[in-house]
Structures are given as structure tokens and as C-alpha cells.
């Protein structure tokens, strides 16, 4: 336990006991100058009204006035008094938080230690003081003017630091709304704070990050607002803004609308062509075929003219005035002369049958032409293998050469009798 906490504990105990006695008098509705007999009479009268079953608050207040209270730091007080005491301690902490950055560093630290020593039994007040501990050693520069964005930003950081979480979030939104006009200057001030005041940058990192990204946030919000399109509910006719298309360019809606109109027109035109072709009173057009001979083409054109000149809903019958106009057959109805019409070409026969079905209002279809696939066996070329050729190595018999010794430069010395000189 620190020296500050040892010197503060007795005075705090006496103050809290005095507050406890005042609370007991308020609960029992007695004055400060009344003696014990009056208190006892009032208490018994009150017990009679409560059918001699007092509540916990009344019993606790009576014990306090009788002096039979237990150790204040080890007892469970009544809920009413405990809540009142906790609220009083929280008010002291909030008062310190509001005046924290106006105090000198030494006085701020000493006051924090005094409060923390008396908050051991109040967990909420203790947790609140622990959150304020990083700001005990922070220095706050003076605000020089409206043009000094760095010092103004430091003032905002100090204001947000001492607030509770809910009030802090609400105040931060108000500050960001006020910074919208000159967001670039505030974003540049963030770099100055991080460079010159690193302790503040560590404590308020989340606030600095939001201020730094304020220009990007405003640009993204304006782009999203400009690209929002209005959708219309075709069932009710009520227009609604399309949030899903906020991130898409405005040209997407126009191109999509053009494609929808094109598809609808194509479907309508196809249905119109279908109903015109299957109508009984419609004119029959000769199908085009690249395999029809000139004679068949002329005969087909003549039949087309005969079919187009017939009255509506009349049965199909070829023109008998033509020399080549036999009957269609028993299934199609014989002609008067009993002959049977046999076209000279299979292509002409299929086209004539198609025209007859169109005239009778029956659906027409062209049988698919199927050509059997031709299978060509794969061809394999046998690999050619060339045997490797080996050249035998050539050996040459070595030639022996006798060794040669070099001739010495100096001739061999000659030995003779020693020469003696006469003395």
C-alpha cells in the first residue's frame, strides 16, 4: 500500500461513516438533535405499522444509529445505501475527469492515487479510474487560434479522452461533421500529431485514423450519392431509391434498359410472324430452296398462284387446266380424270406437302437432315529405326626413341700431378 493511500484512508473512513449516519436518519425520518429514546419510540411505532416485519433497509438504518454496525469494508450494505454510495463515488471520479487536463501533472497524479485508494470496494469507479490512467502523464498544448489545426485537434483528443464510451462516440460524430468543410487540413494535422506527440497518437489512435480517412470517406459518399438510381415498383407505382446500384456506374442502367427493349421487340416480332404464317387466310409464300430445278420452280410458282387465288377455307386442289396437274392421290382426294399427281422432284413434293399443311392451318416442320458420319481409319506410319554406327578406334604402335642427354657447357676437368713452386 502506498504512502498516499495510508494517509488518505482514515479521513475517508470518517467521511463515509458520517454519510452513512446521515443516510440512516433520512431512512428513519428523524432529526440530528433527537435522542435515542425518541428514535426507539418512532422505530417501534413504525414496526407496528409494518406488522412487526421490518424490511432490510429499516433494520440496517436502525443498526447504524445504535452503533452496532460491522466493519464498513467487509459488510454487505443494503441495496439502497450501496447504490447511493456508489453513485457518490462515481460523481467524484467524473469530477476529476472533467478537471484532469486543467491540473498540473504532479497534482493530477496525486489526485488520481487518492481516488484509486478509496475505490477498492467500488468496481465501477475503480474501472473508470483505470481507463483514465493513461492520461495522467499526458501534456496538452495551448490552442493558438482557429488556424492552428494541430492544437485544435489536440483539444478534441483531450475532450474525447475523458468521456464515457457512449458519450464519446456521439461527440466524435459531431466533431467529424464539423470537420467536413476543411477535411484535408485536418488530415494533414494528424501527421503532425503523430510526429510531435507520440503518446497522444498511441492513446487516441482510433480517433486519428478516422480523421485521417475523412477526405476519402467524403469522396466515397459523394460518389455513391451521385450514382444512386430510383427504382419503380410496377405493382404499386411507388418509386424507391436503389441502394444496390449505388456502387455501379450510371451507364449500366441505360444499357440494361436498351437490351430489355430490344429483347421484348424481338419476341413480339417473332410472335407476329408466327401468327401470320399459321393463319388460314394468309397468303402462302413459296419456300426458297437452292436445289430446285427451273422447271420445278415454275411449276411451284404456278401452284402458289392457284393457292393464293382460292377462296378462304377452301379445300386444297391443284389446277386441272394444267397438263401436268394429276390427282394428289386417294389420301389427298382424287381428281376428276382419276389421275394421280406425282411431282417430278422429291424437293417439289416436300414443298407441296408443306404448302398444303399451311393452307389447312396445320403446323409445319422440316424433318432434320441427318447424314451418317463417315469414319476414316487412322493411318499410322511405322517408325524408321536406323541402327547406330560405331567406328572402331584406331591404335598406333608407339615408337621408341632413345633418351638424349644435354651436353655440359664446361668441359670435364683434367687431372694431373700437382705443381710445386720453388720456395
C-alpha positions in Angstrom: 0.0 0.0 0.0 1.4 3.4 -1.0 2.0 6.3 1.5 -0.7 8.3 -0.2 -3.3 5.6 0.4 -2.2 5.2 4.1 -2.6 8.9 4.7 -6.0 9.1 3.0 -7.8 6.1 4.4 -8.7 7.5 8.0 -10.2 10.7 6.7 -12.1 8.8 4.0 -13.5 6.4 6.6 -14.8 9.2 8.9 -16.4 10.9 6.0 -18.1 7.8 4.8 -19.3 6.9 8.3 -20.8 10.4 8.6 -22.6 10.0 5.3 -23.8 6.5 6.5 -25.3 8.1 9.7 -27.0 10.8 7.6 -28.5 8.1 5.4 -29.8 6.2 8.4 -31.5 9.3 9.8 -33.2 10.0 6.4 -34.5 6.5 6.2 -36.0 6.6 9.7 -37.2 10.2 9.3 -35.5 11.6 12.4 -33.5 14.8 13.0 -29.9 15.2 14.1 -30.7 16.5 17.7 -33.2 13.8 18.7 -32.0 11.4 21.5 -32.1 7.7 21.5 -35.4 7.3 23.3 -37.3 9.3 20.7 -35.6 7.2 18.0 -36.7 4.0 19.7 -40.3 5.1 20.1 -40.5 6.1 16.4 -38.9 2.8 15.4 -41.4 0.7 17.4 -44.3 2.7 16.1 -43.1 2.1 12.5 -42.6 -1.6 13.2 -46.3 -1.7 14.4 -47.4 -0.2 11.1 -45.3 -2.8 9.2 -46.8 -5.7 11.2 -43.5 -6.1 13.0 -41.8 -7.4 9.8 -39.3 -4.6 9.0 -37.6 -4.5 5.7 -33.8 -4.8 5.2 -33.3 -1.0 4.8 -35.0 -0.2 8.1 -33.0 -2.8 10.0 -29.8 -1.5 8.5 -30.6 2.1 9.4 -31.5 1.1 13.0 -28.2 -0.8 13.4 -26.3 2.2 12.2 -27.9 4.5 14.7 -27.4 2.0 17.6 -23.7 1.9 16.8 -23.8 -1.9 16.3 -22.5 -1.7 12.7 -20.0 -4.1 11.5 -16.7 -3.3 9.6 -17.7 -1.0 6.8 -15.2 -2.5 4.4 -16.3 -6.1 5.0 -20.1 -6.0 5.2 -22.8 -6.2 2.6 -24.8 -3.0 2.9 -28.4 -2.7 2.0 -29.1 -2.2 -1.8 -30.4 1.3 -1.2 -27.3 2.6 0.6 -24.8 0.7 -1.6 -26.3 2.2 -4.7 -26.2 5.7 -3.2 -22.6 5.3 -2.1 -21.5 4.0 -5.5 -23.2 6.9 -7.2 -21.4 9.4 -4.9 -18.0 7.8 -5.7 -18.7 7.8 -9.5 -19.6 11.5 -9.2 -16.2 12.2 -7.6 -14.4 10.3 -10.4 -16.3 12.2 -13.1 -15.5 15.5 -11.5 -11.8 14.5 -11.6 -12.1 13.5 -15.2 -13.6 16.9 -16.2 -10.7 18.8 -14.5 -7.9 16.4 -15.2 -6.1 18.2 -18.0 -6.5 21.6 -16.2 -4.4 20.3 -13.3 -0.6 20.2 -13.3 1.0 16.8 -13.8 2.1 16.4 -10.2 -1.3 17.4 -8.7 -3.1 15.2 -11.3 -1.1 12.1 -10.4 -1.6 12.7 -6.7 -5.4 13.2 -7.0 -5.7 10.0 -9.1 -3.8 8.0 -6.5 -6.1 9.3 -3.7 -9.2 8.4 -5.6 -7.9 5.0 -6.5 -7.0 4.2 -2.9 -10.6 4.8 -1.8 -12.3 2.9 -4.7 -11.2 -0.6 -3.8 -14.7 -1.8 -2.9 -16.4 0.0 -5.8 -15.6 -1.9 -9.0 -17.3 0.6 -11.4 -15.4 3.6 -10.1 -12.2 1.6 -10.0 -12.6 0.6 -13.6 -13.3 4.2 -14.6 -10.1 5.4 -12.9 -8.1 2.7 -14.6 -9.3 3.9 -18.0 -8.2 7.5 -17.1 -4.7 6.3 -16.0 -3.0 6.7 -19.5 -4.0 10.4 -19.5 -2.4 11.2 -16.1 1.1 11.8 -17.7 -0.1 13.5 -21.0 0.6 17.1 -21.6 -1.9 19.3 -23.5 -0.6 22.2 -25.6 -2.3 25.5 -25.7 -4.6 26.3 -28.6 -3.1 29.2 -30.6 -6.0 30.0 -32.8 -8.6 28.8 -35.3 -5.9 28.3 -38.0 -3.8 26.0 -35.8 -5.4 22.7 -36.8 -2.8 20.7 -34.8 -3.5 22.3 -31.4 -7.3 22.2 -32.1 -7.0 18.6 -32.9 -5.2 18.0 -29.6 -8.0 19.8 -27.8 -10.6 17.4 -29.4 -8.5 14.4 -28.4 -8.4 15.6 -24.7 -12.2 16.2 -24.8 -12.9 12.8 -26.2 -10.5 11.0 -23.8 -12.3 11.9 -20.6 -15.8 11.0 -21.9 -17.6 7.7 -21.3 -17.8 5.3 -24.4 -21.4 6.2 -25.4 -20.9 10.0 -25.0 -17.5 9.7 -26.7 -19.0 8.0 -29.8 -21.7 10.7 -30.1 -19.3 13.6 -29.6 -16.9 12.1 -32.2 -19.6 12.0 -34.8 -20.3 15.7 -34.1 -16.7 16.6 -34.4 -16.3 14.7 -37.8 -19.4 16.5 -39.1 -17.8 19.9 -38.2 -14.5 18.9 -40.0 -16.2 18.2 -43.4 -15.5 21.7 -44.7 -11.7 21.5 -44.4 -11.1 17.8 -44.1 -7.7 18.0 -46.0 -6.3 20.4 -43.4 -7.4 18.1 -40.5 -5.9 15.1 -42.3 -2.6 16.9 -42.6 -2.8 17.8 -38.9 -2.9 14.1 -38.0 0.6 13.6 -39.3 1.9 16.5 -37.2 0.3 15.0 -34.1 1.8 11.6 -34.8 5.2 13.1 -35.3 5.3 15.6 -32.4 3.0 14.0 -29.8 3.6 10.2 -29.9 2.0 9.5 -26.5 -1.3 11.1 -27.7 -1.0 9.2 -31.0 -0.9 6.0 -29.1 -3.8 6.8 -26.7 -6.1 8.2 -29.4 -5.1 6.0 -32.4 -8.7 5.2 -33.4 -9.7 8.9 -33.5 -6.7 9.9 -35.5 -7.4 7.1 -38.0 -10.9 8.3 -38.6 -9.9 11.9 -39.0 -7.1 10.9 -41.4 -9.5 9.0 -43.7 -12.2 11.7 -43.6 -11.4 13.0 -47.2 -11.6 9.5 -48.6 -14.9 8.9 -46.8 -16.5 12.1 -48.0 -15.4 11.4 -51.6 -16.8 7.9 -51.5 -20.1 9.2 -50.0 -20.5 11.8 -52.7 -19.8 9.3 -55.5 -22.3 6.9 -54.0 -24.9 9.6 -53.7 -24.5 10.7 -57.4 -24.8 7.1 -58.7 -28.0 6.2 -56.8 -30.8 5.5 -59.2 -34.6 5.4 -58.4 -36.3 2.1 -58.9 -40.1 1.9 -59.5 -42.3 -0.8 -58.2 -44.5 -1.7 -61.2 -47.2 -3.2 -58.9 -47.8 -0.2 -56.7 -46.2 2.6 -58.8 -44.1 3.8 -55.8 -40.6 5.0 -56.5 -37.8 3.7 -54.3 -34.1 4.6 -54.3 -32.0 1.7 -55.3 -29.2 1.3 -52.7 -27.8 -1.8 -54.5 -26.9 0.2 -57.6 -25.1 2.9 -55.7 -21.7 1.4 -56.5 -22.4 0.8 -60.2 -21.9 3.5 -62.9 -24.9 5.3 -64.2 -24.5 3.9 -67.8 -25.3 0.4 -66.6 -29.0 1.2 -66.1 -29.3 2.8 -69.5 -27.6 -0.1 -71.3 -29.7 -2.7 -69.4 -32.9 -0.8 -70.3 -31.9 -0.8 -74.0 -31.3 -4.5 -74.0 -34.6 -5.2 -72.4 -36.5 -3.2 -75.0 -34.6 -5.0 -77.8 -35.5 -8.4 -76.5 -39.1 -7.5 -76.0 -39.4 -6.2 -79.6 -37.7 -9.3 -81.0 -40.1 -11.6 -79.1 -43.1 -9.6 -80.3 -42.0 -9.6 -83.9 -41.4 -13.3 -83.8 -44.9 -14.0 -82.4 -46.4 -11.7 -85.1 -44.6 -13.7 -87.8 -45.8 -17.0 -86.4 -49.4 -15.9 -86.2 -49.3 -14.6 -89.8 -47.8 -17.8 -91.1 -50.3 -20.1 -89.4 -53.4 -18.0 -90.3 -55.8 -19.9 -92.7 -56.5 -16.8 -94.8 -52.9 -15.8 -95.1 -51.1 -15.8 -98.5 -48.8 -18.8 -99.0 -45.2 -18.0 -99.9 -43.1 -20.4 -101.8 -40.1 -21.6 -99.7 -36.7 -20.9 -101.2 -34.5 -23.8 -102.0 -31.2 -23.9 -103.7 -31.8 -27.4 -105.0 -35.0 -26.7 -107.0 -34.6 -27.0 -110.8 -36.0 -24.2 -113.1 -38.9 -26.4 -114.2 -39.9 -27.3 -110.7 -39.6 -23.6 -109.7 -42.0 -22.6 -112.5 -44.5 -25.4 -111.5 -44.2 -24.3 -107.9 -44.9 -20.7 -108.7 -48.0 -21.7 -110.7 -49.2 -23.7 -107.7 -48.6 -20.7 -105.4 -50.7 -18.5 -107.6 -53.5 -21.1 -107.6 -53.4 -21.4 -103.9 -53.4 -17.7 -103.3 -56.4 -17.2 -105.6 -58.6 -19.7 -103.9 -61.4 -18.6 -101.6 -60.8 -18.7 -97.8 -61.2 -22.0 -96.1 -61.5 -23.8 -99.4 -60.0 -27.4 -99.6 -56.8 -27.7 -101.4 -57.0 -29.0 -105.1 -54.5 -28.4 -107.9 -55.5 -26.6 -111.1 -56.9 -29.1 -113.6 -56.2 -26.8 -116.6 -52.5 -27.6 -116.5 -51.4 -30.6 -118.5 -49.2 -31.7 -115.6 -51.9 -31.5 -112.9 -52.7 -35.1 -111.8 -54.5 -36.0 -108.7 -52.8 -35.9 -105.3 -53.9 -39.5 -104.5 -56.6 -41.3 -102.7 -55.5 -39.9 -99.3 -55.5 -36.3 -100.7 -58.6 -36.7 -102.8 -58.7 -38.0 -106.5 -59.1 -35.6 -109.4 -62.0 -35.9 -111.9 -59.9 -37.7 -114.5 -58.8 -40.3 -111.9 -55.1 -39.5 -112.4 -52.7 -39.1 -109.5 -50.3 -36.2 -109.1 -46.7 -37.3 -108.8 -44.2 -34.4 -108.7 -41.1 -34.9 -110.7 -38.8 -34.0 -107.9 -38.7 -35.0 -104.2 -37.9 -31.5 -103.3 -41.1 -30.2 -105.0 -43.1 -33.0 -103.3 -41.9 -31.9 -99.9 -42.6 -28.3 -100.6 -46.1 -29.0 -101.9 -46.9 -31.0 -98.8 -45.7 -28.2 -96.6 -47.9 -25.7 -98.5 -50.9 -27.9 -98.1 -50.4 -28.2 -94.4 -50.0 -24.4 -94.2 -53.3 -23.9 -96.1 -55.1 -26.3 -93.8 -53.8 -24.4 -90.7 -51.7 -27.3 -89.5 -48.2 -26.8 -88.0 -45.4 -27.4 -90.4 -42.0 -28.6 -89.6 -39.0 -29.6 -91.7 -37.6 -33.0 -90.8 -34.0 -32.7 -89.8 -31.5 -33.9 -92.4 -29.2 -36.5 -90.9 -26.0 -37.5 -92.6 -24.3 -40.5 -91.1 -20.8 -39.7 -90.1 -18.0 -41.1 -92.3 -15.4 -43.0 -90.4 -11.9 -42.8 -91.7 -9.5 -45.2 -90.0 -6.4 -43.5 -88.8 -3.2 -44.1 -90.6 -0.1 -45.0 -88.8 3.4 -44.6 -90.2 5.7 -47.2 -88.9 8.7 -45.6 -87.2 12.0 -45.9 -89.0 14.9 -47.2 -86.9 18.4 -46.5 -88.0 20.9 -48.8 -86.3 23.8 -46.8 -84.7 27.1 -47.0 -86.4 30.3 -47.5 -84.4 33.7 -46.5 -85.7 36.4 -48.8 -84.1 39.2 -46.8 -82.5 42.5 -46.6 -84.3 45.6 -47.6 -82.4 49.1 -46.7 -83.5 52.1 -48.7 -82.2 54.4 -46.5 -80.1 57.9 -45.7 -81.5 60.8 -46.0 -79.1 63.2 -43.1 -79.0 66.4 -43.3 -77.0 66.8 -40.6 -74.4 69.1 -37.7 -75.2 71.2 -36.0 -72.6 72.3 -32.5 -72.9 76.0 -31.7 -73.4 77.6 -29.9 -70.4 78.7 -26.4 -71.1 82.0 -26.7 -69.2 84.5 -29.5 -70.4 85.4 -32.2 -68.0 88.3 -31.2 -65.7 91.7 -32.7 -66.4 93.6 -34.1 -63.5 97.4 -34.1 -63.4 100.2 -34.0 -60.9 100.2 -31.1 -58.7 102.6 -28.3 -59.5 105.1 -27.3 -56.9 106.7 -23.9 -56.8 110.2 -23.3 -55.7 110.5 -21.5 -52.4 
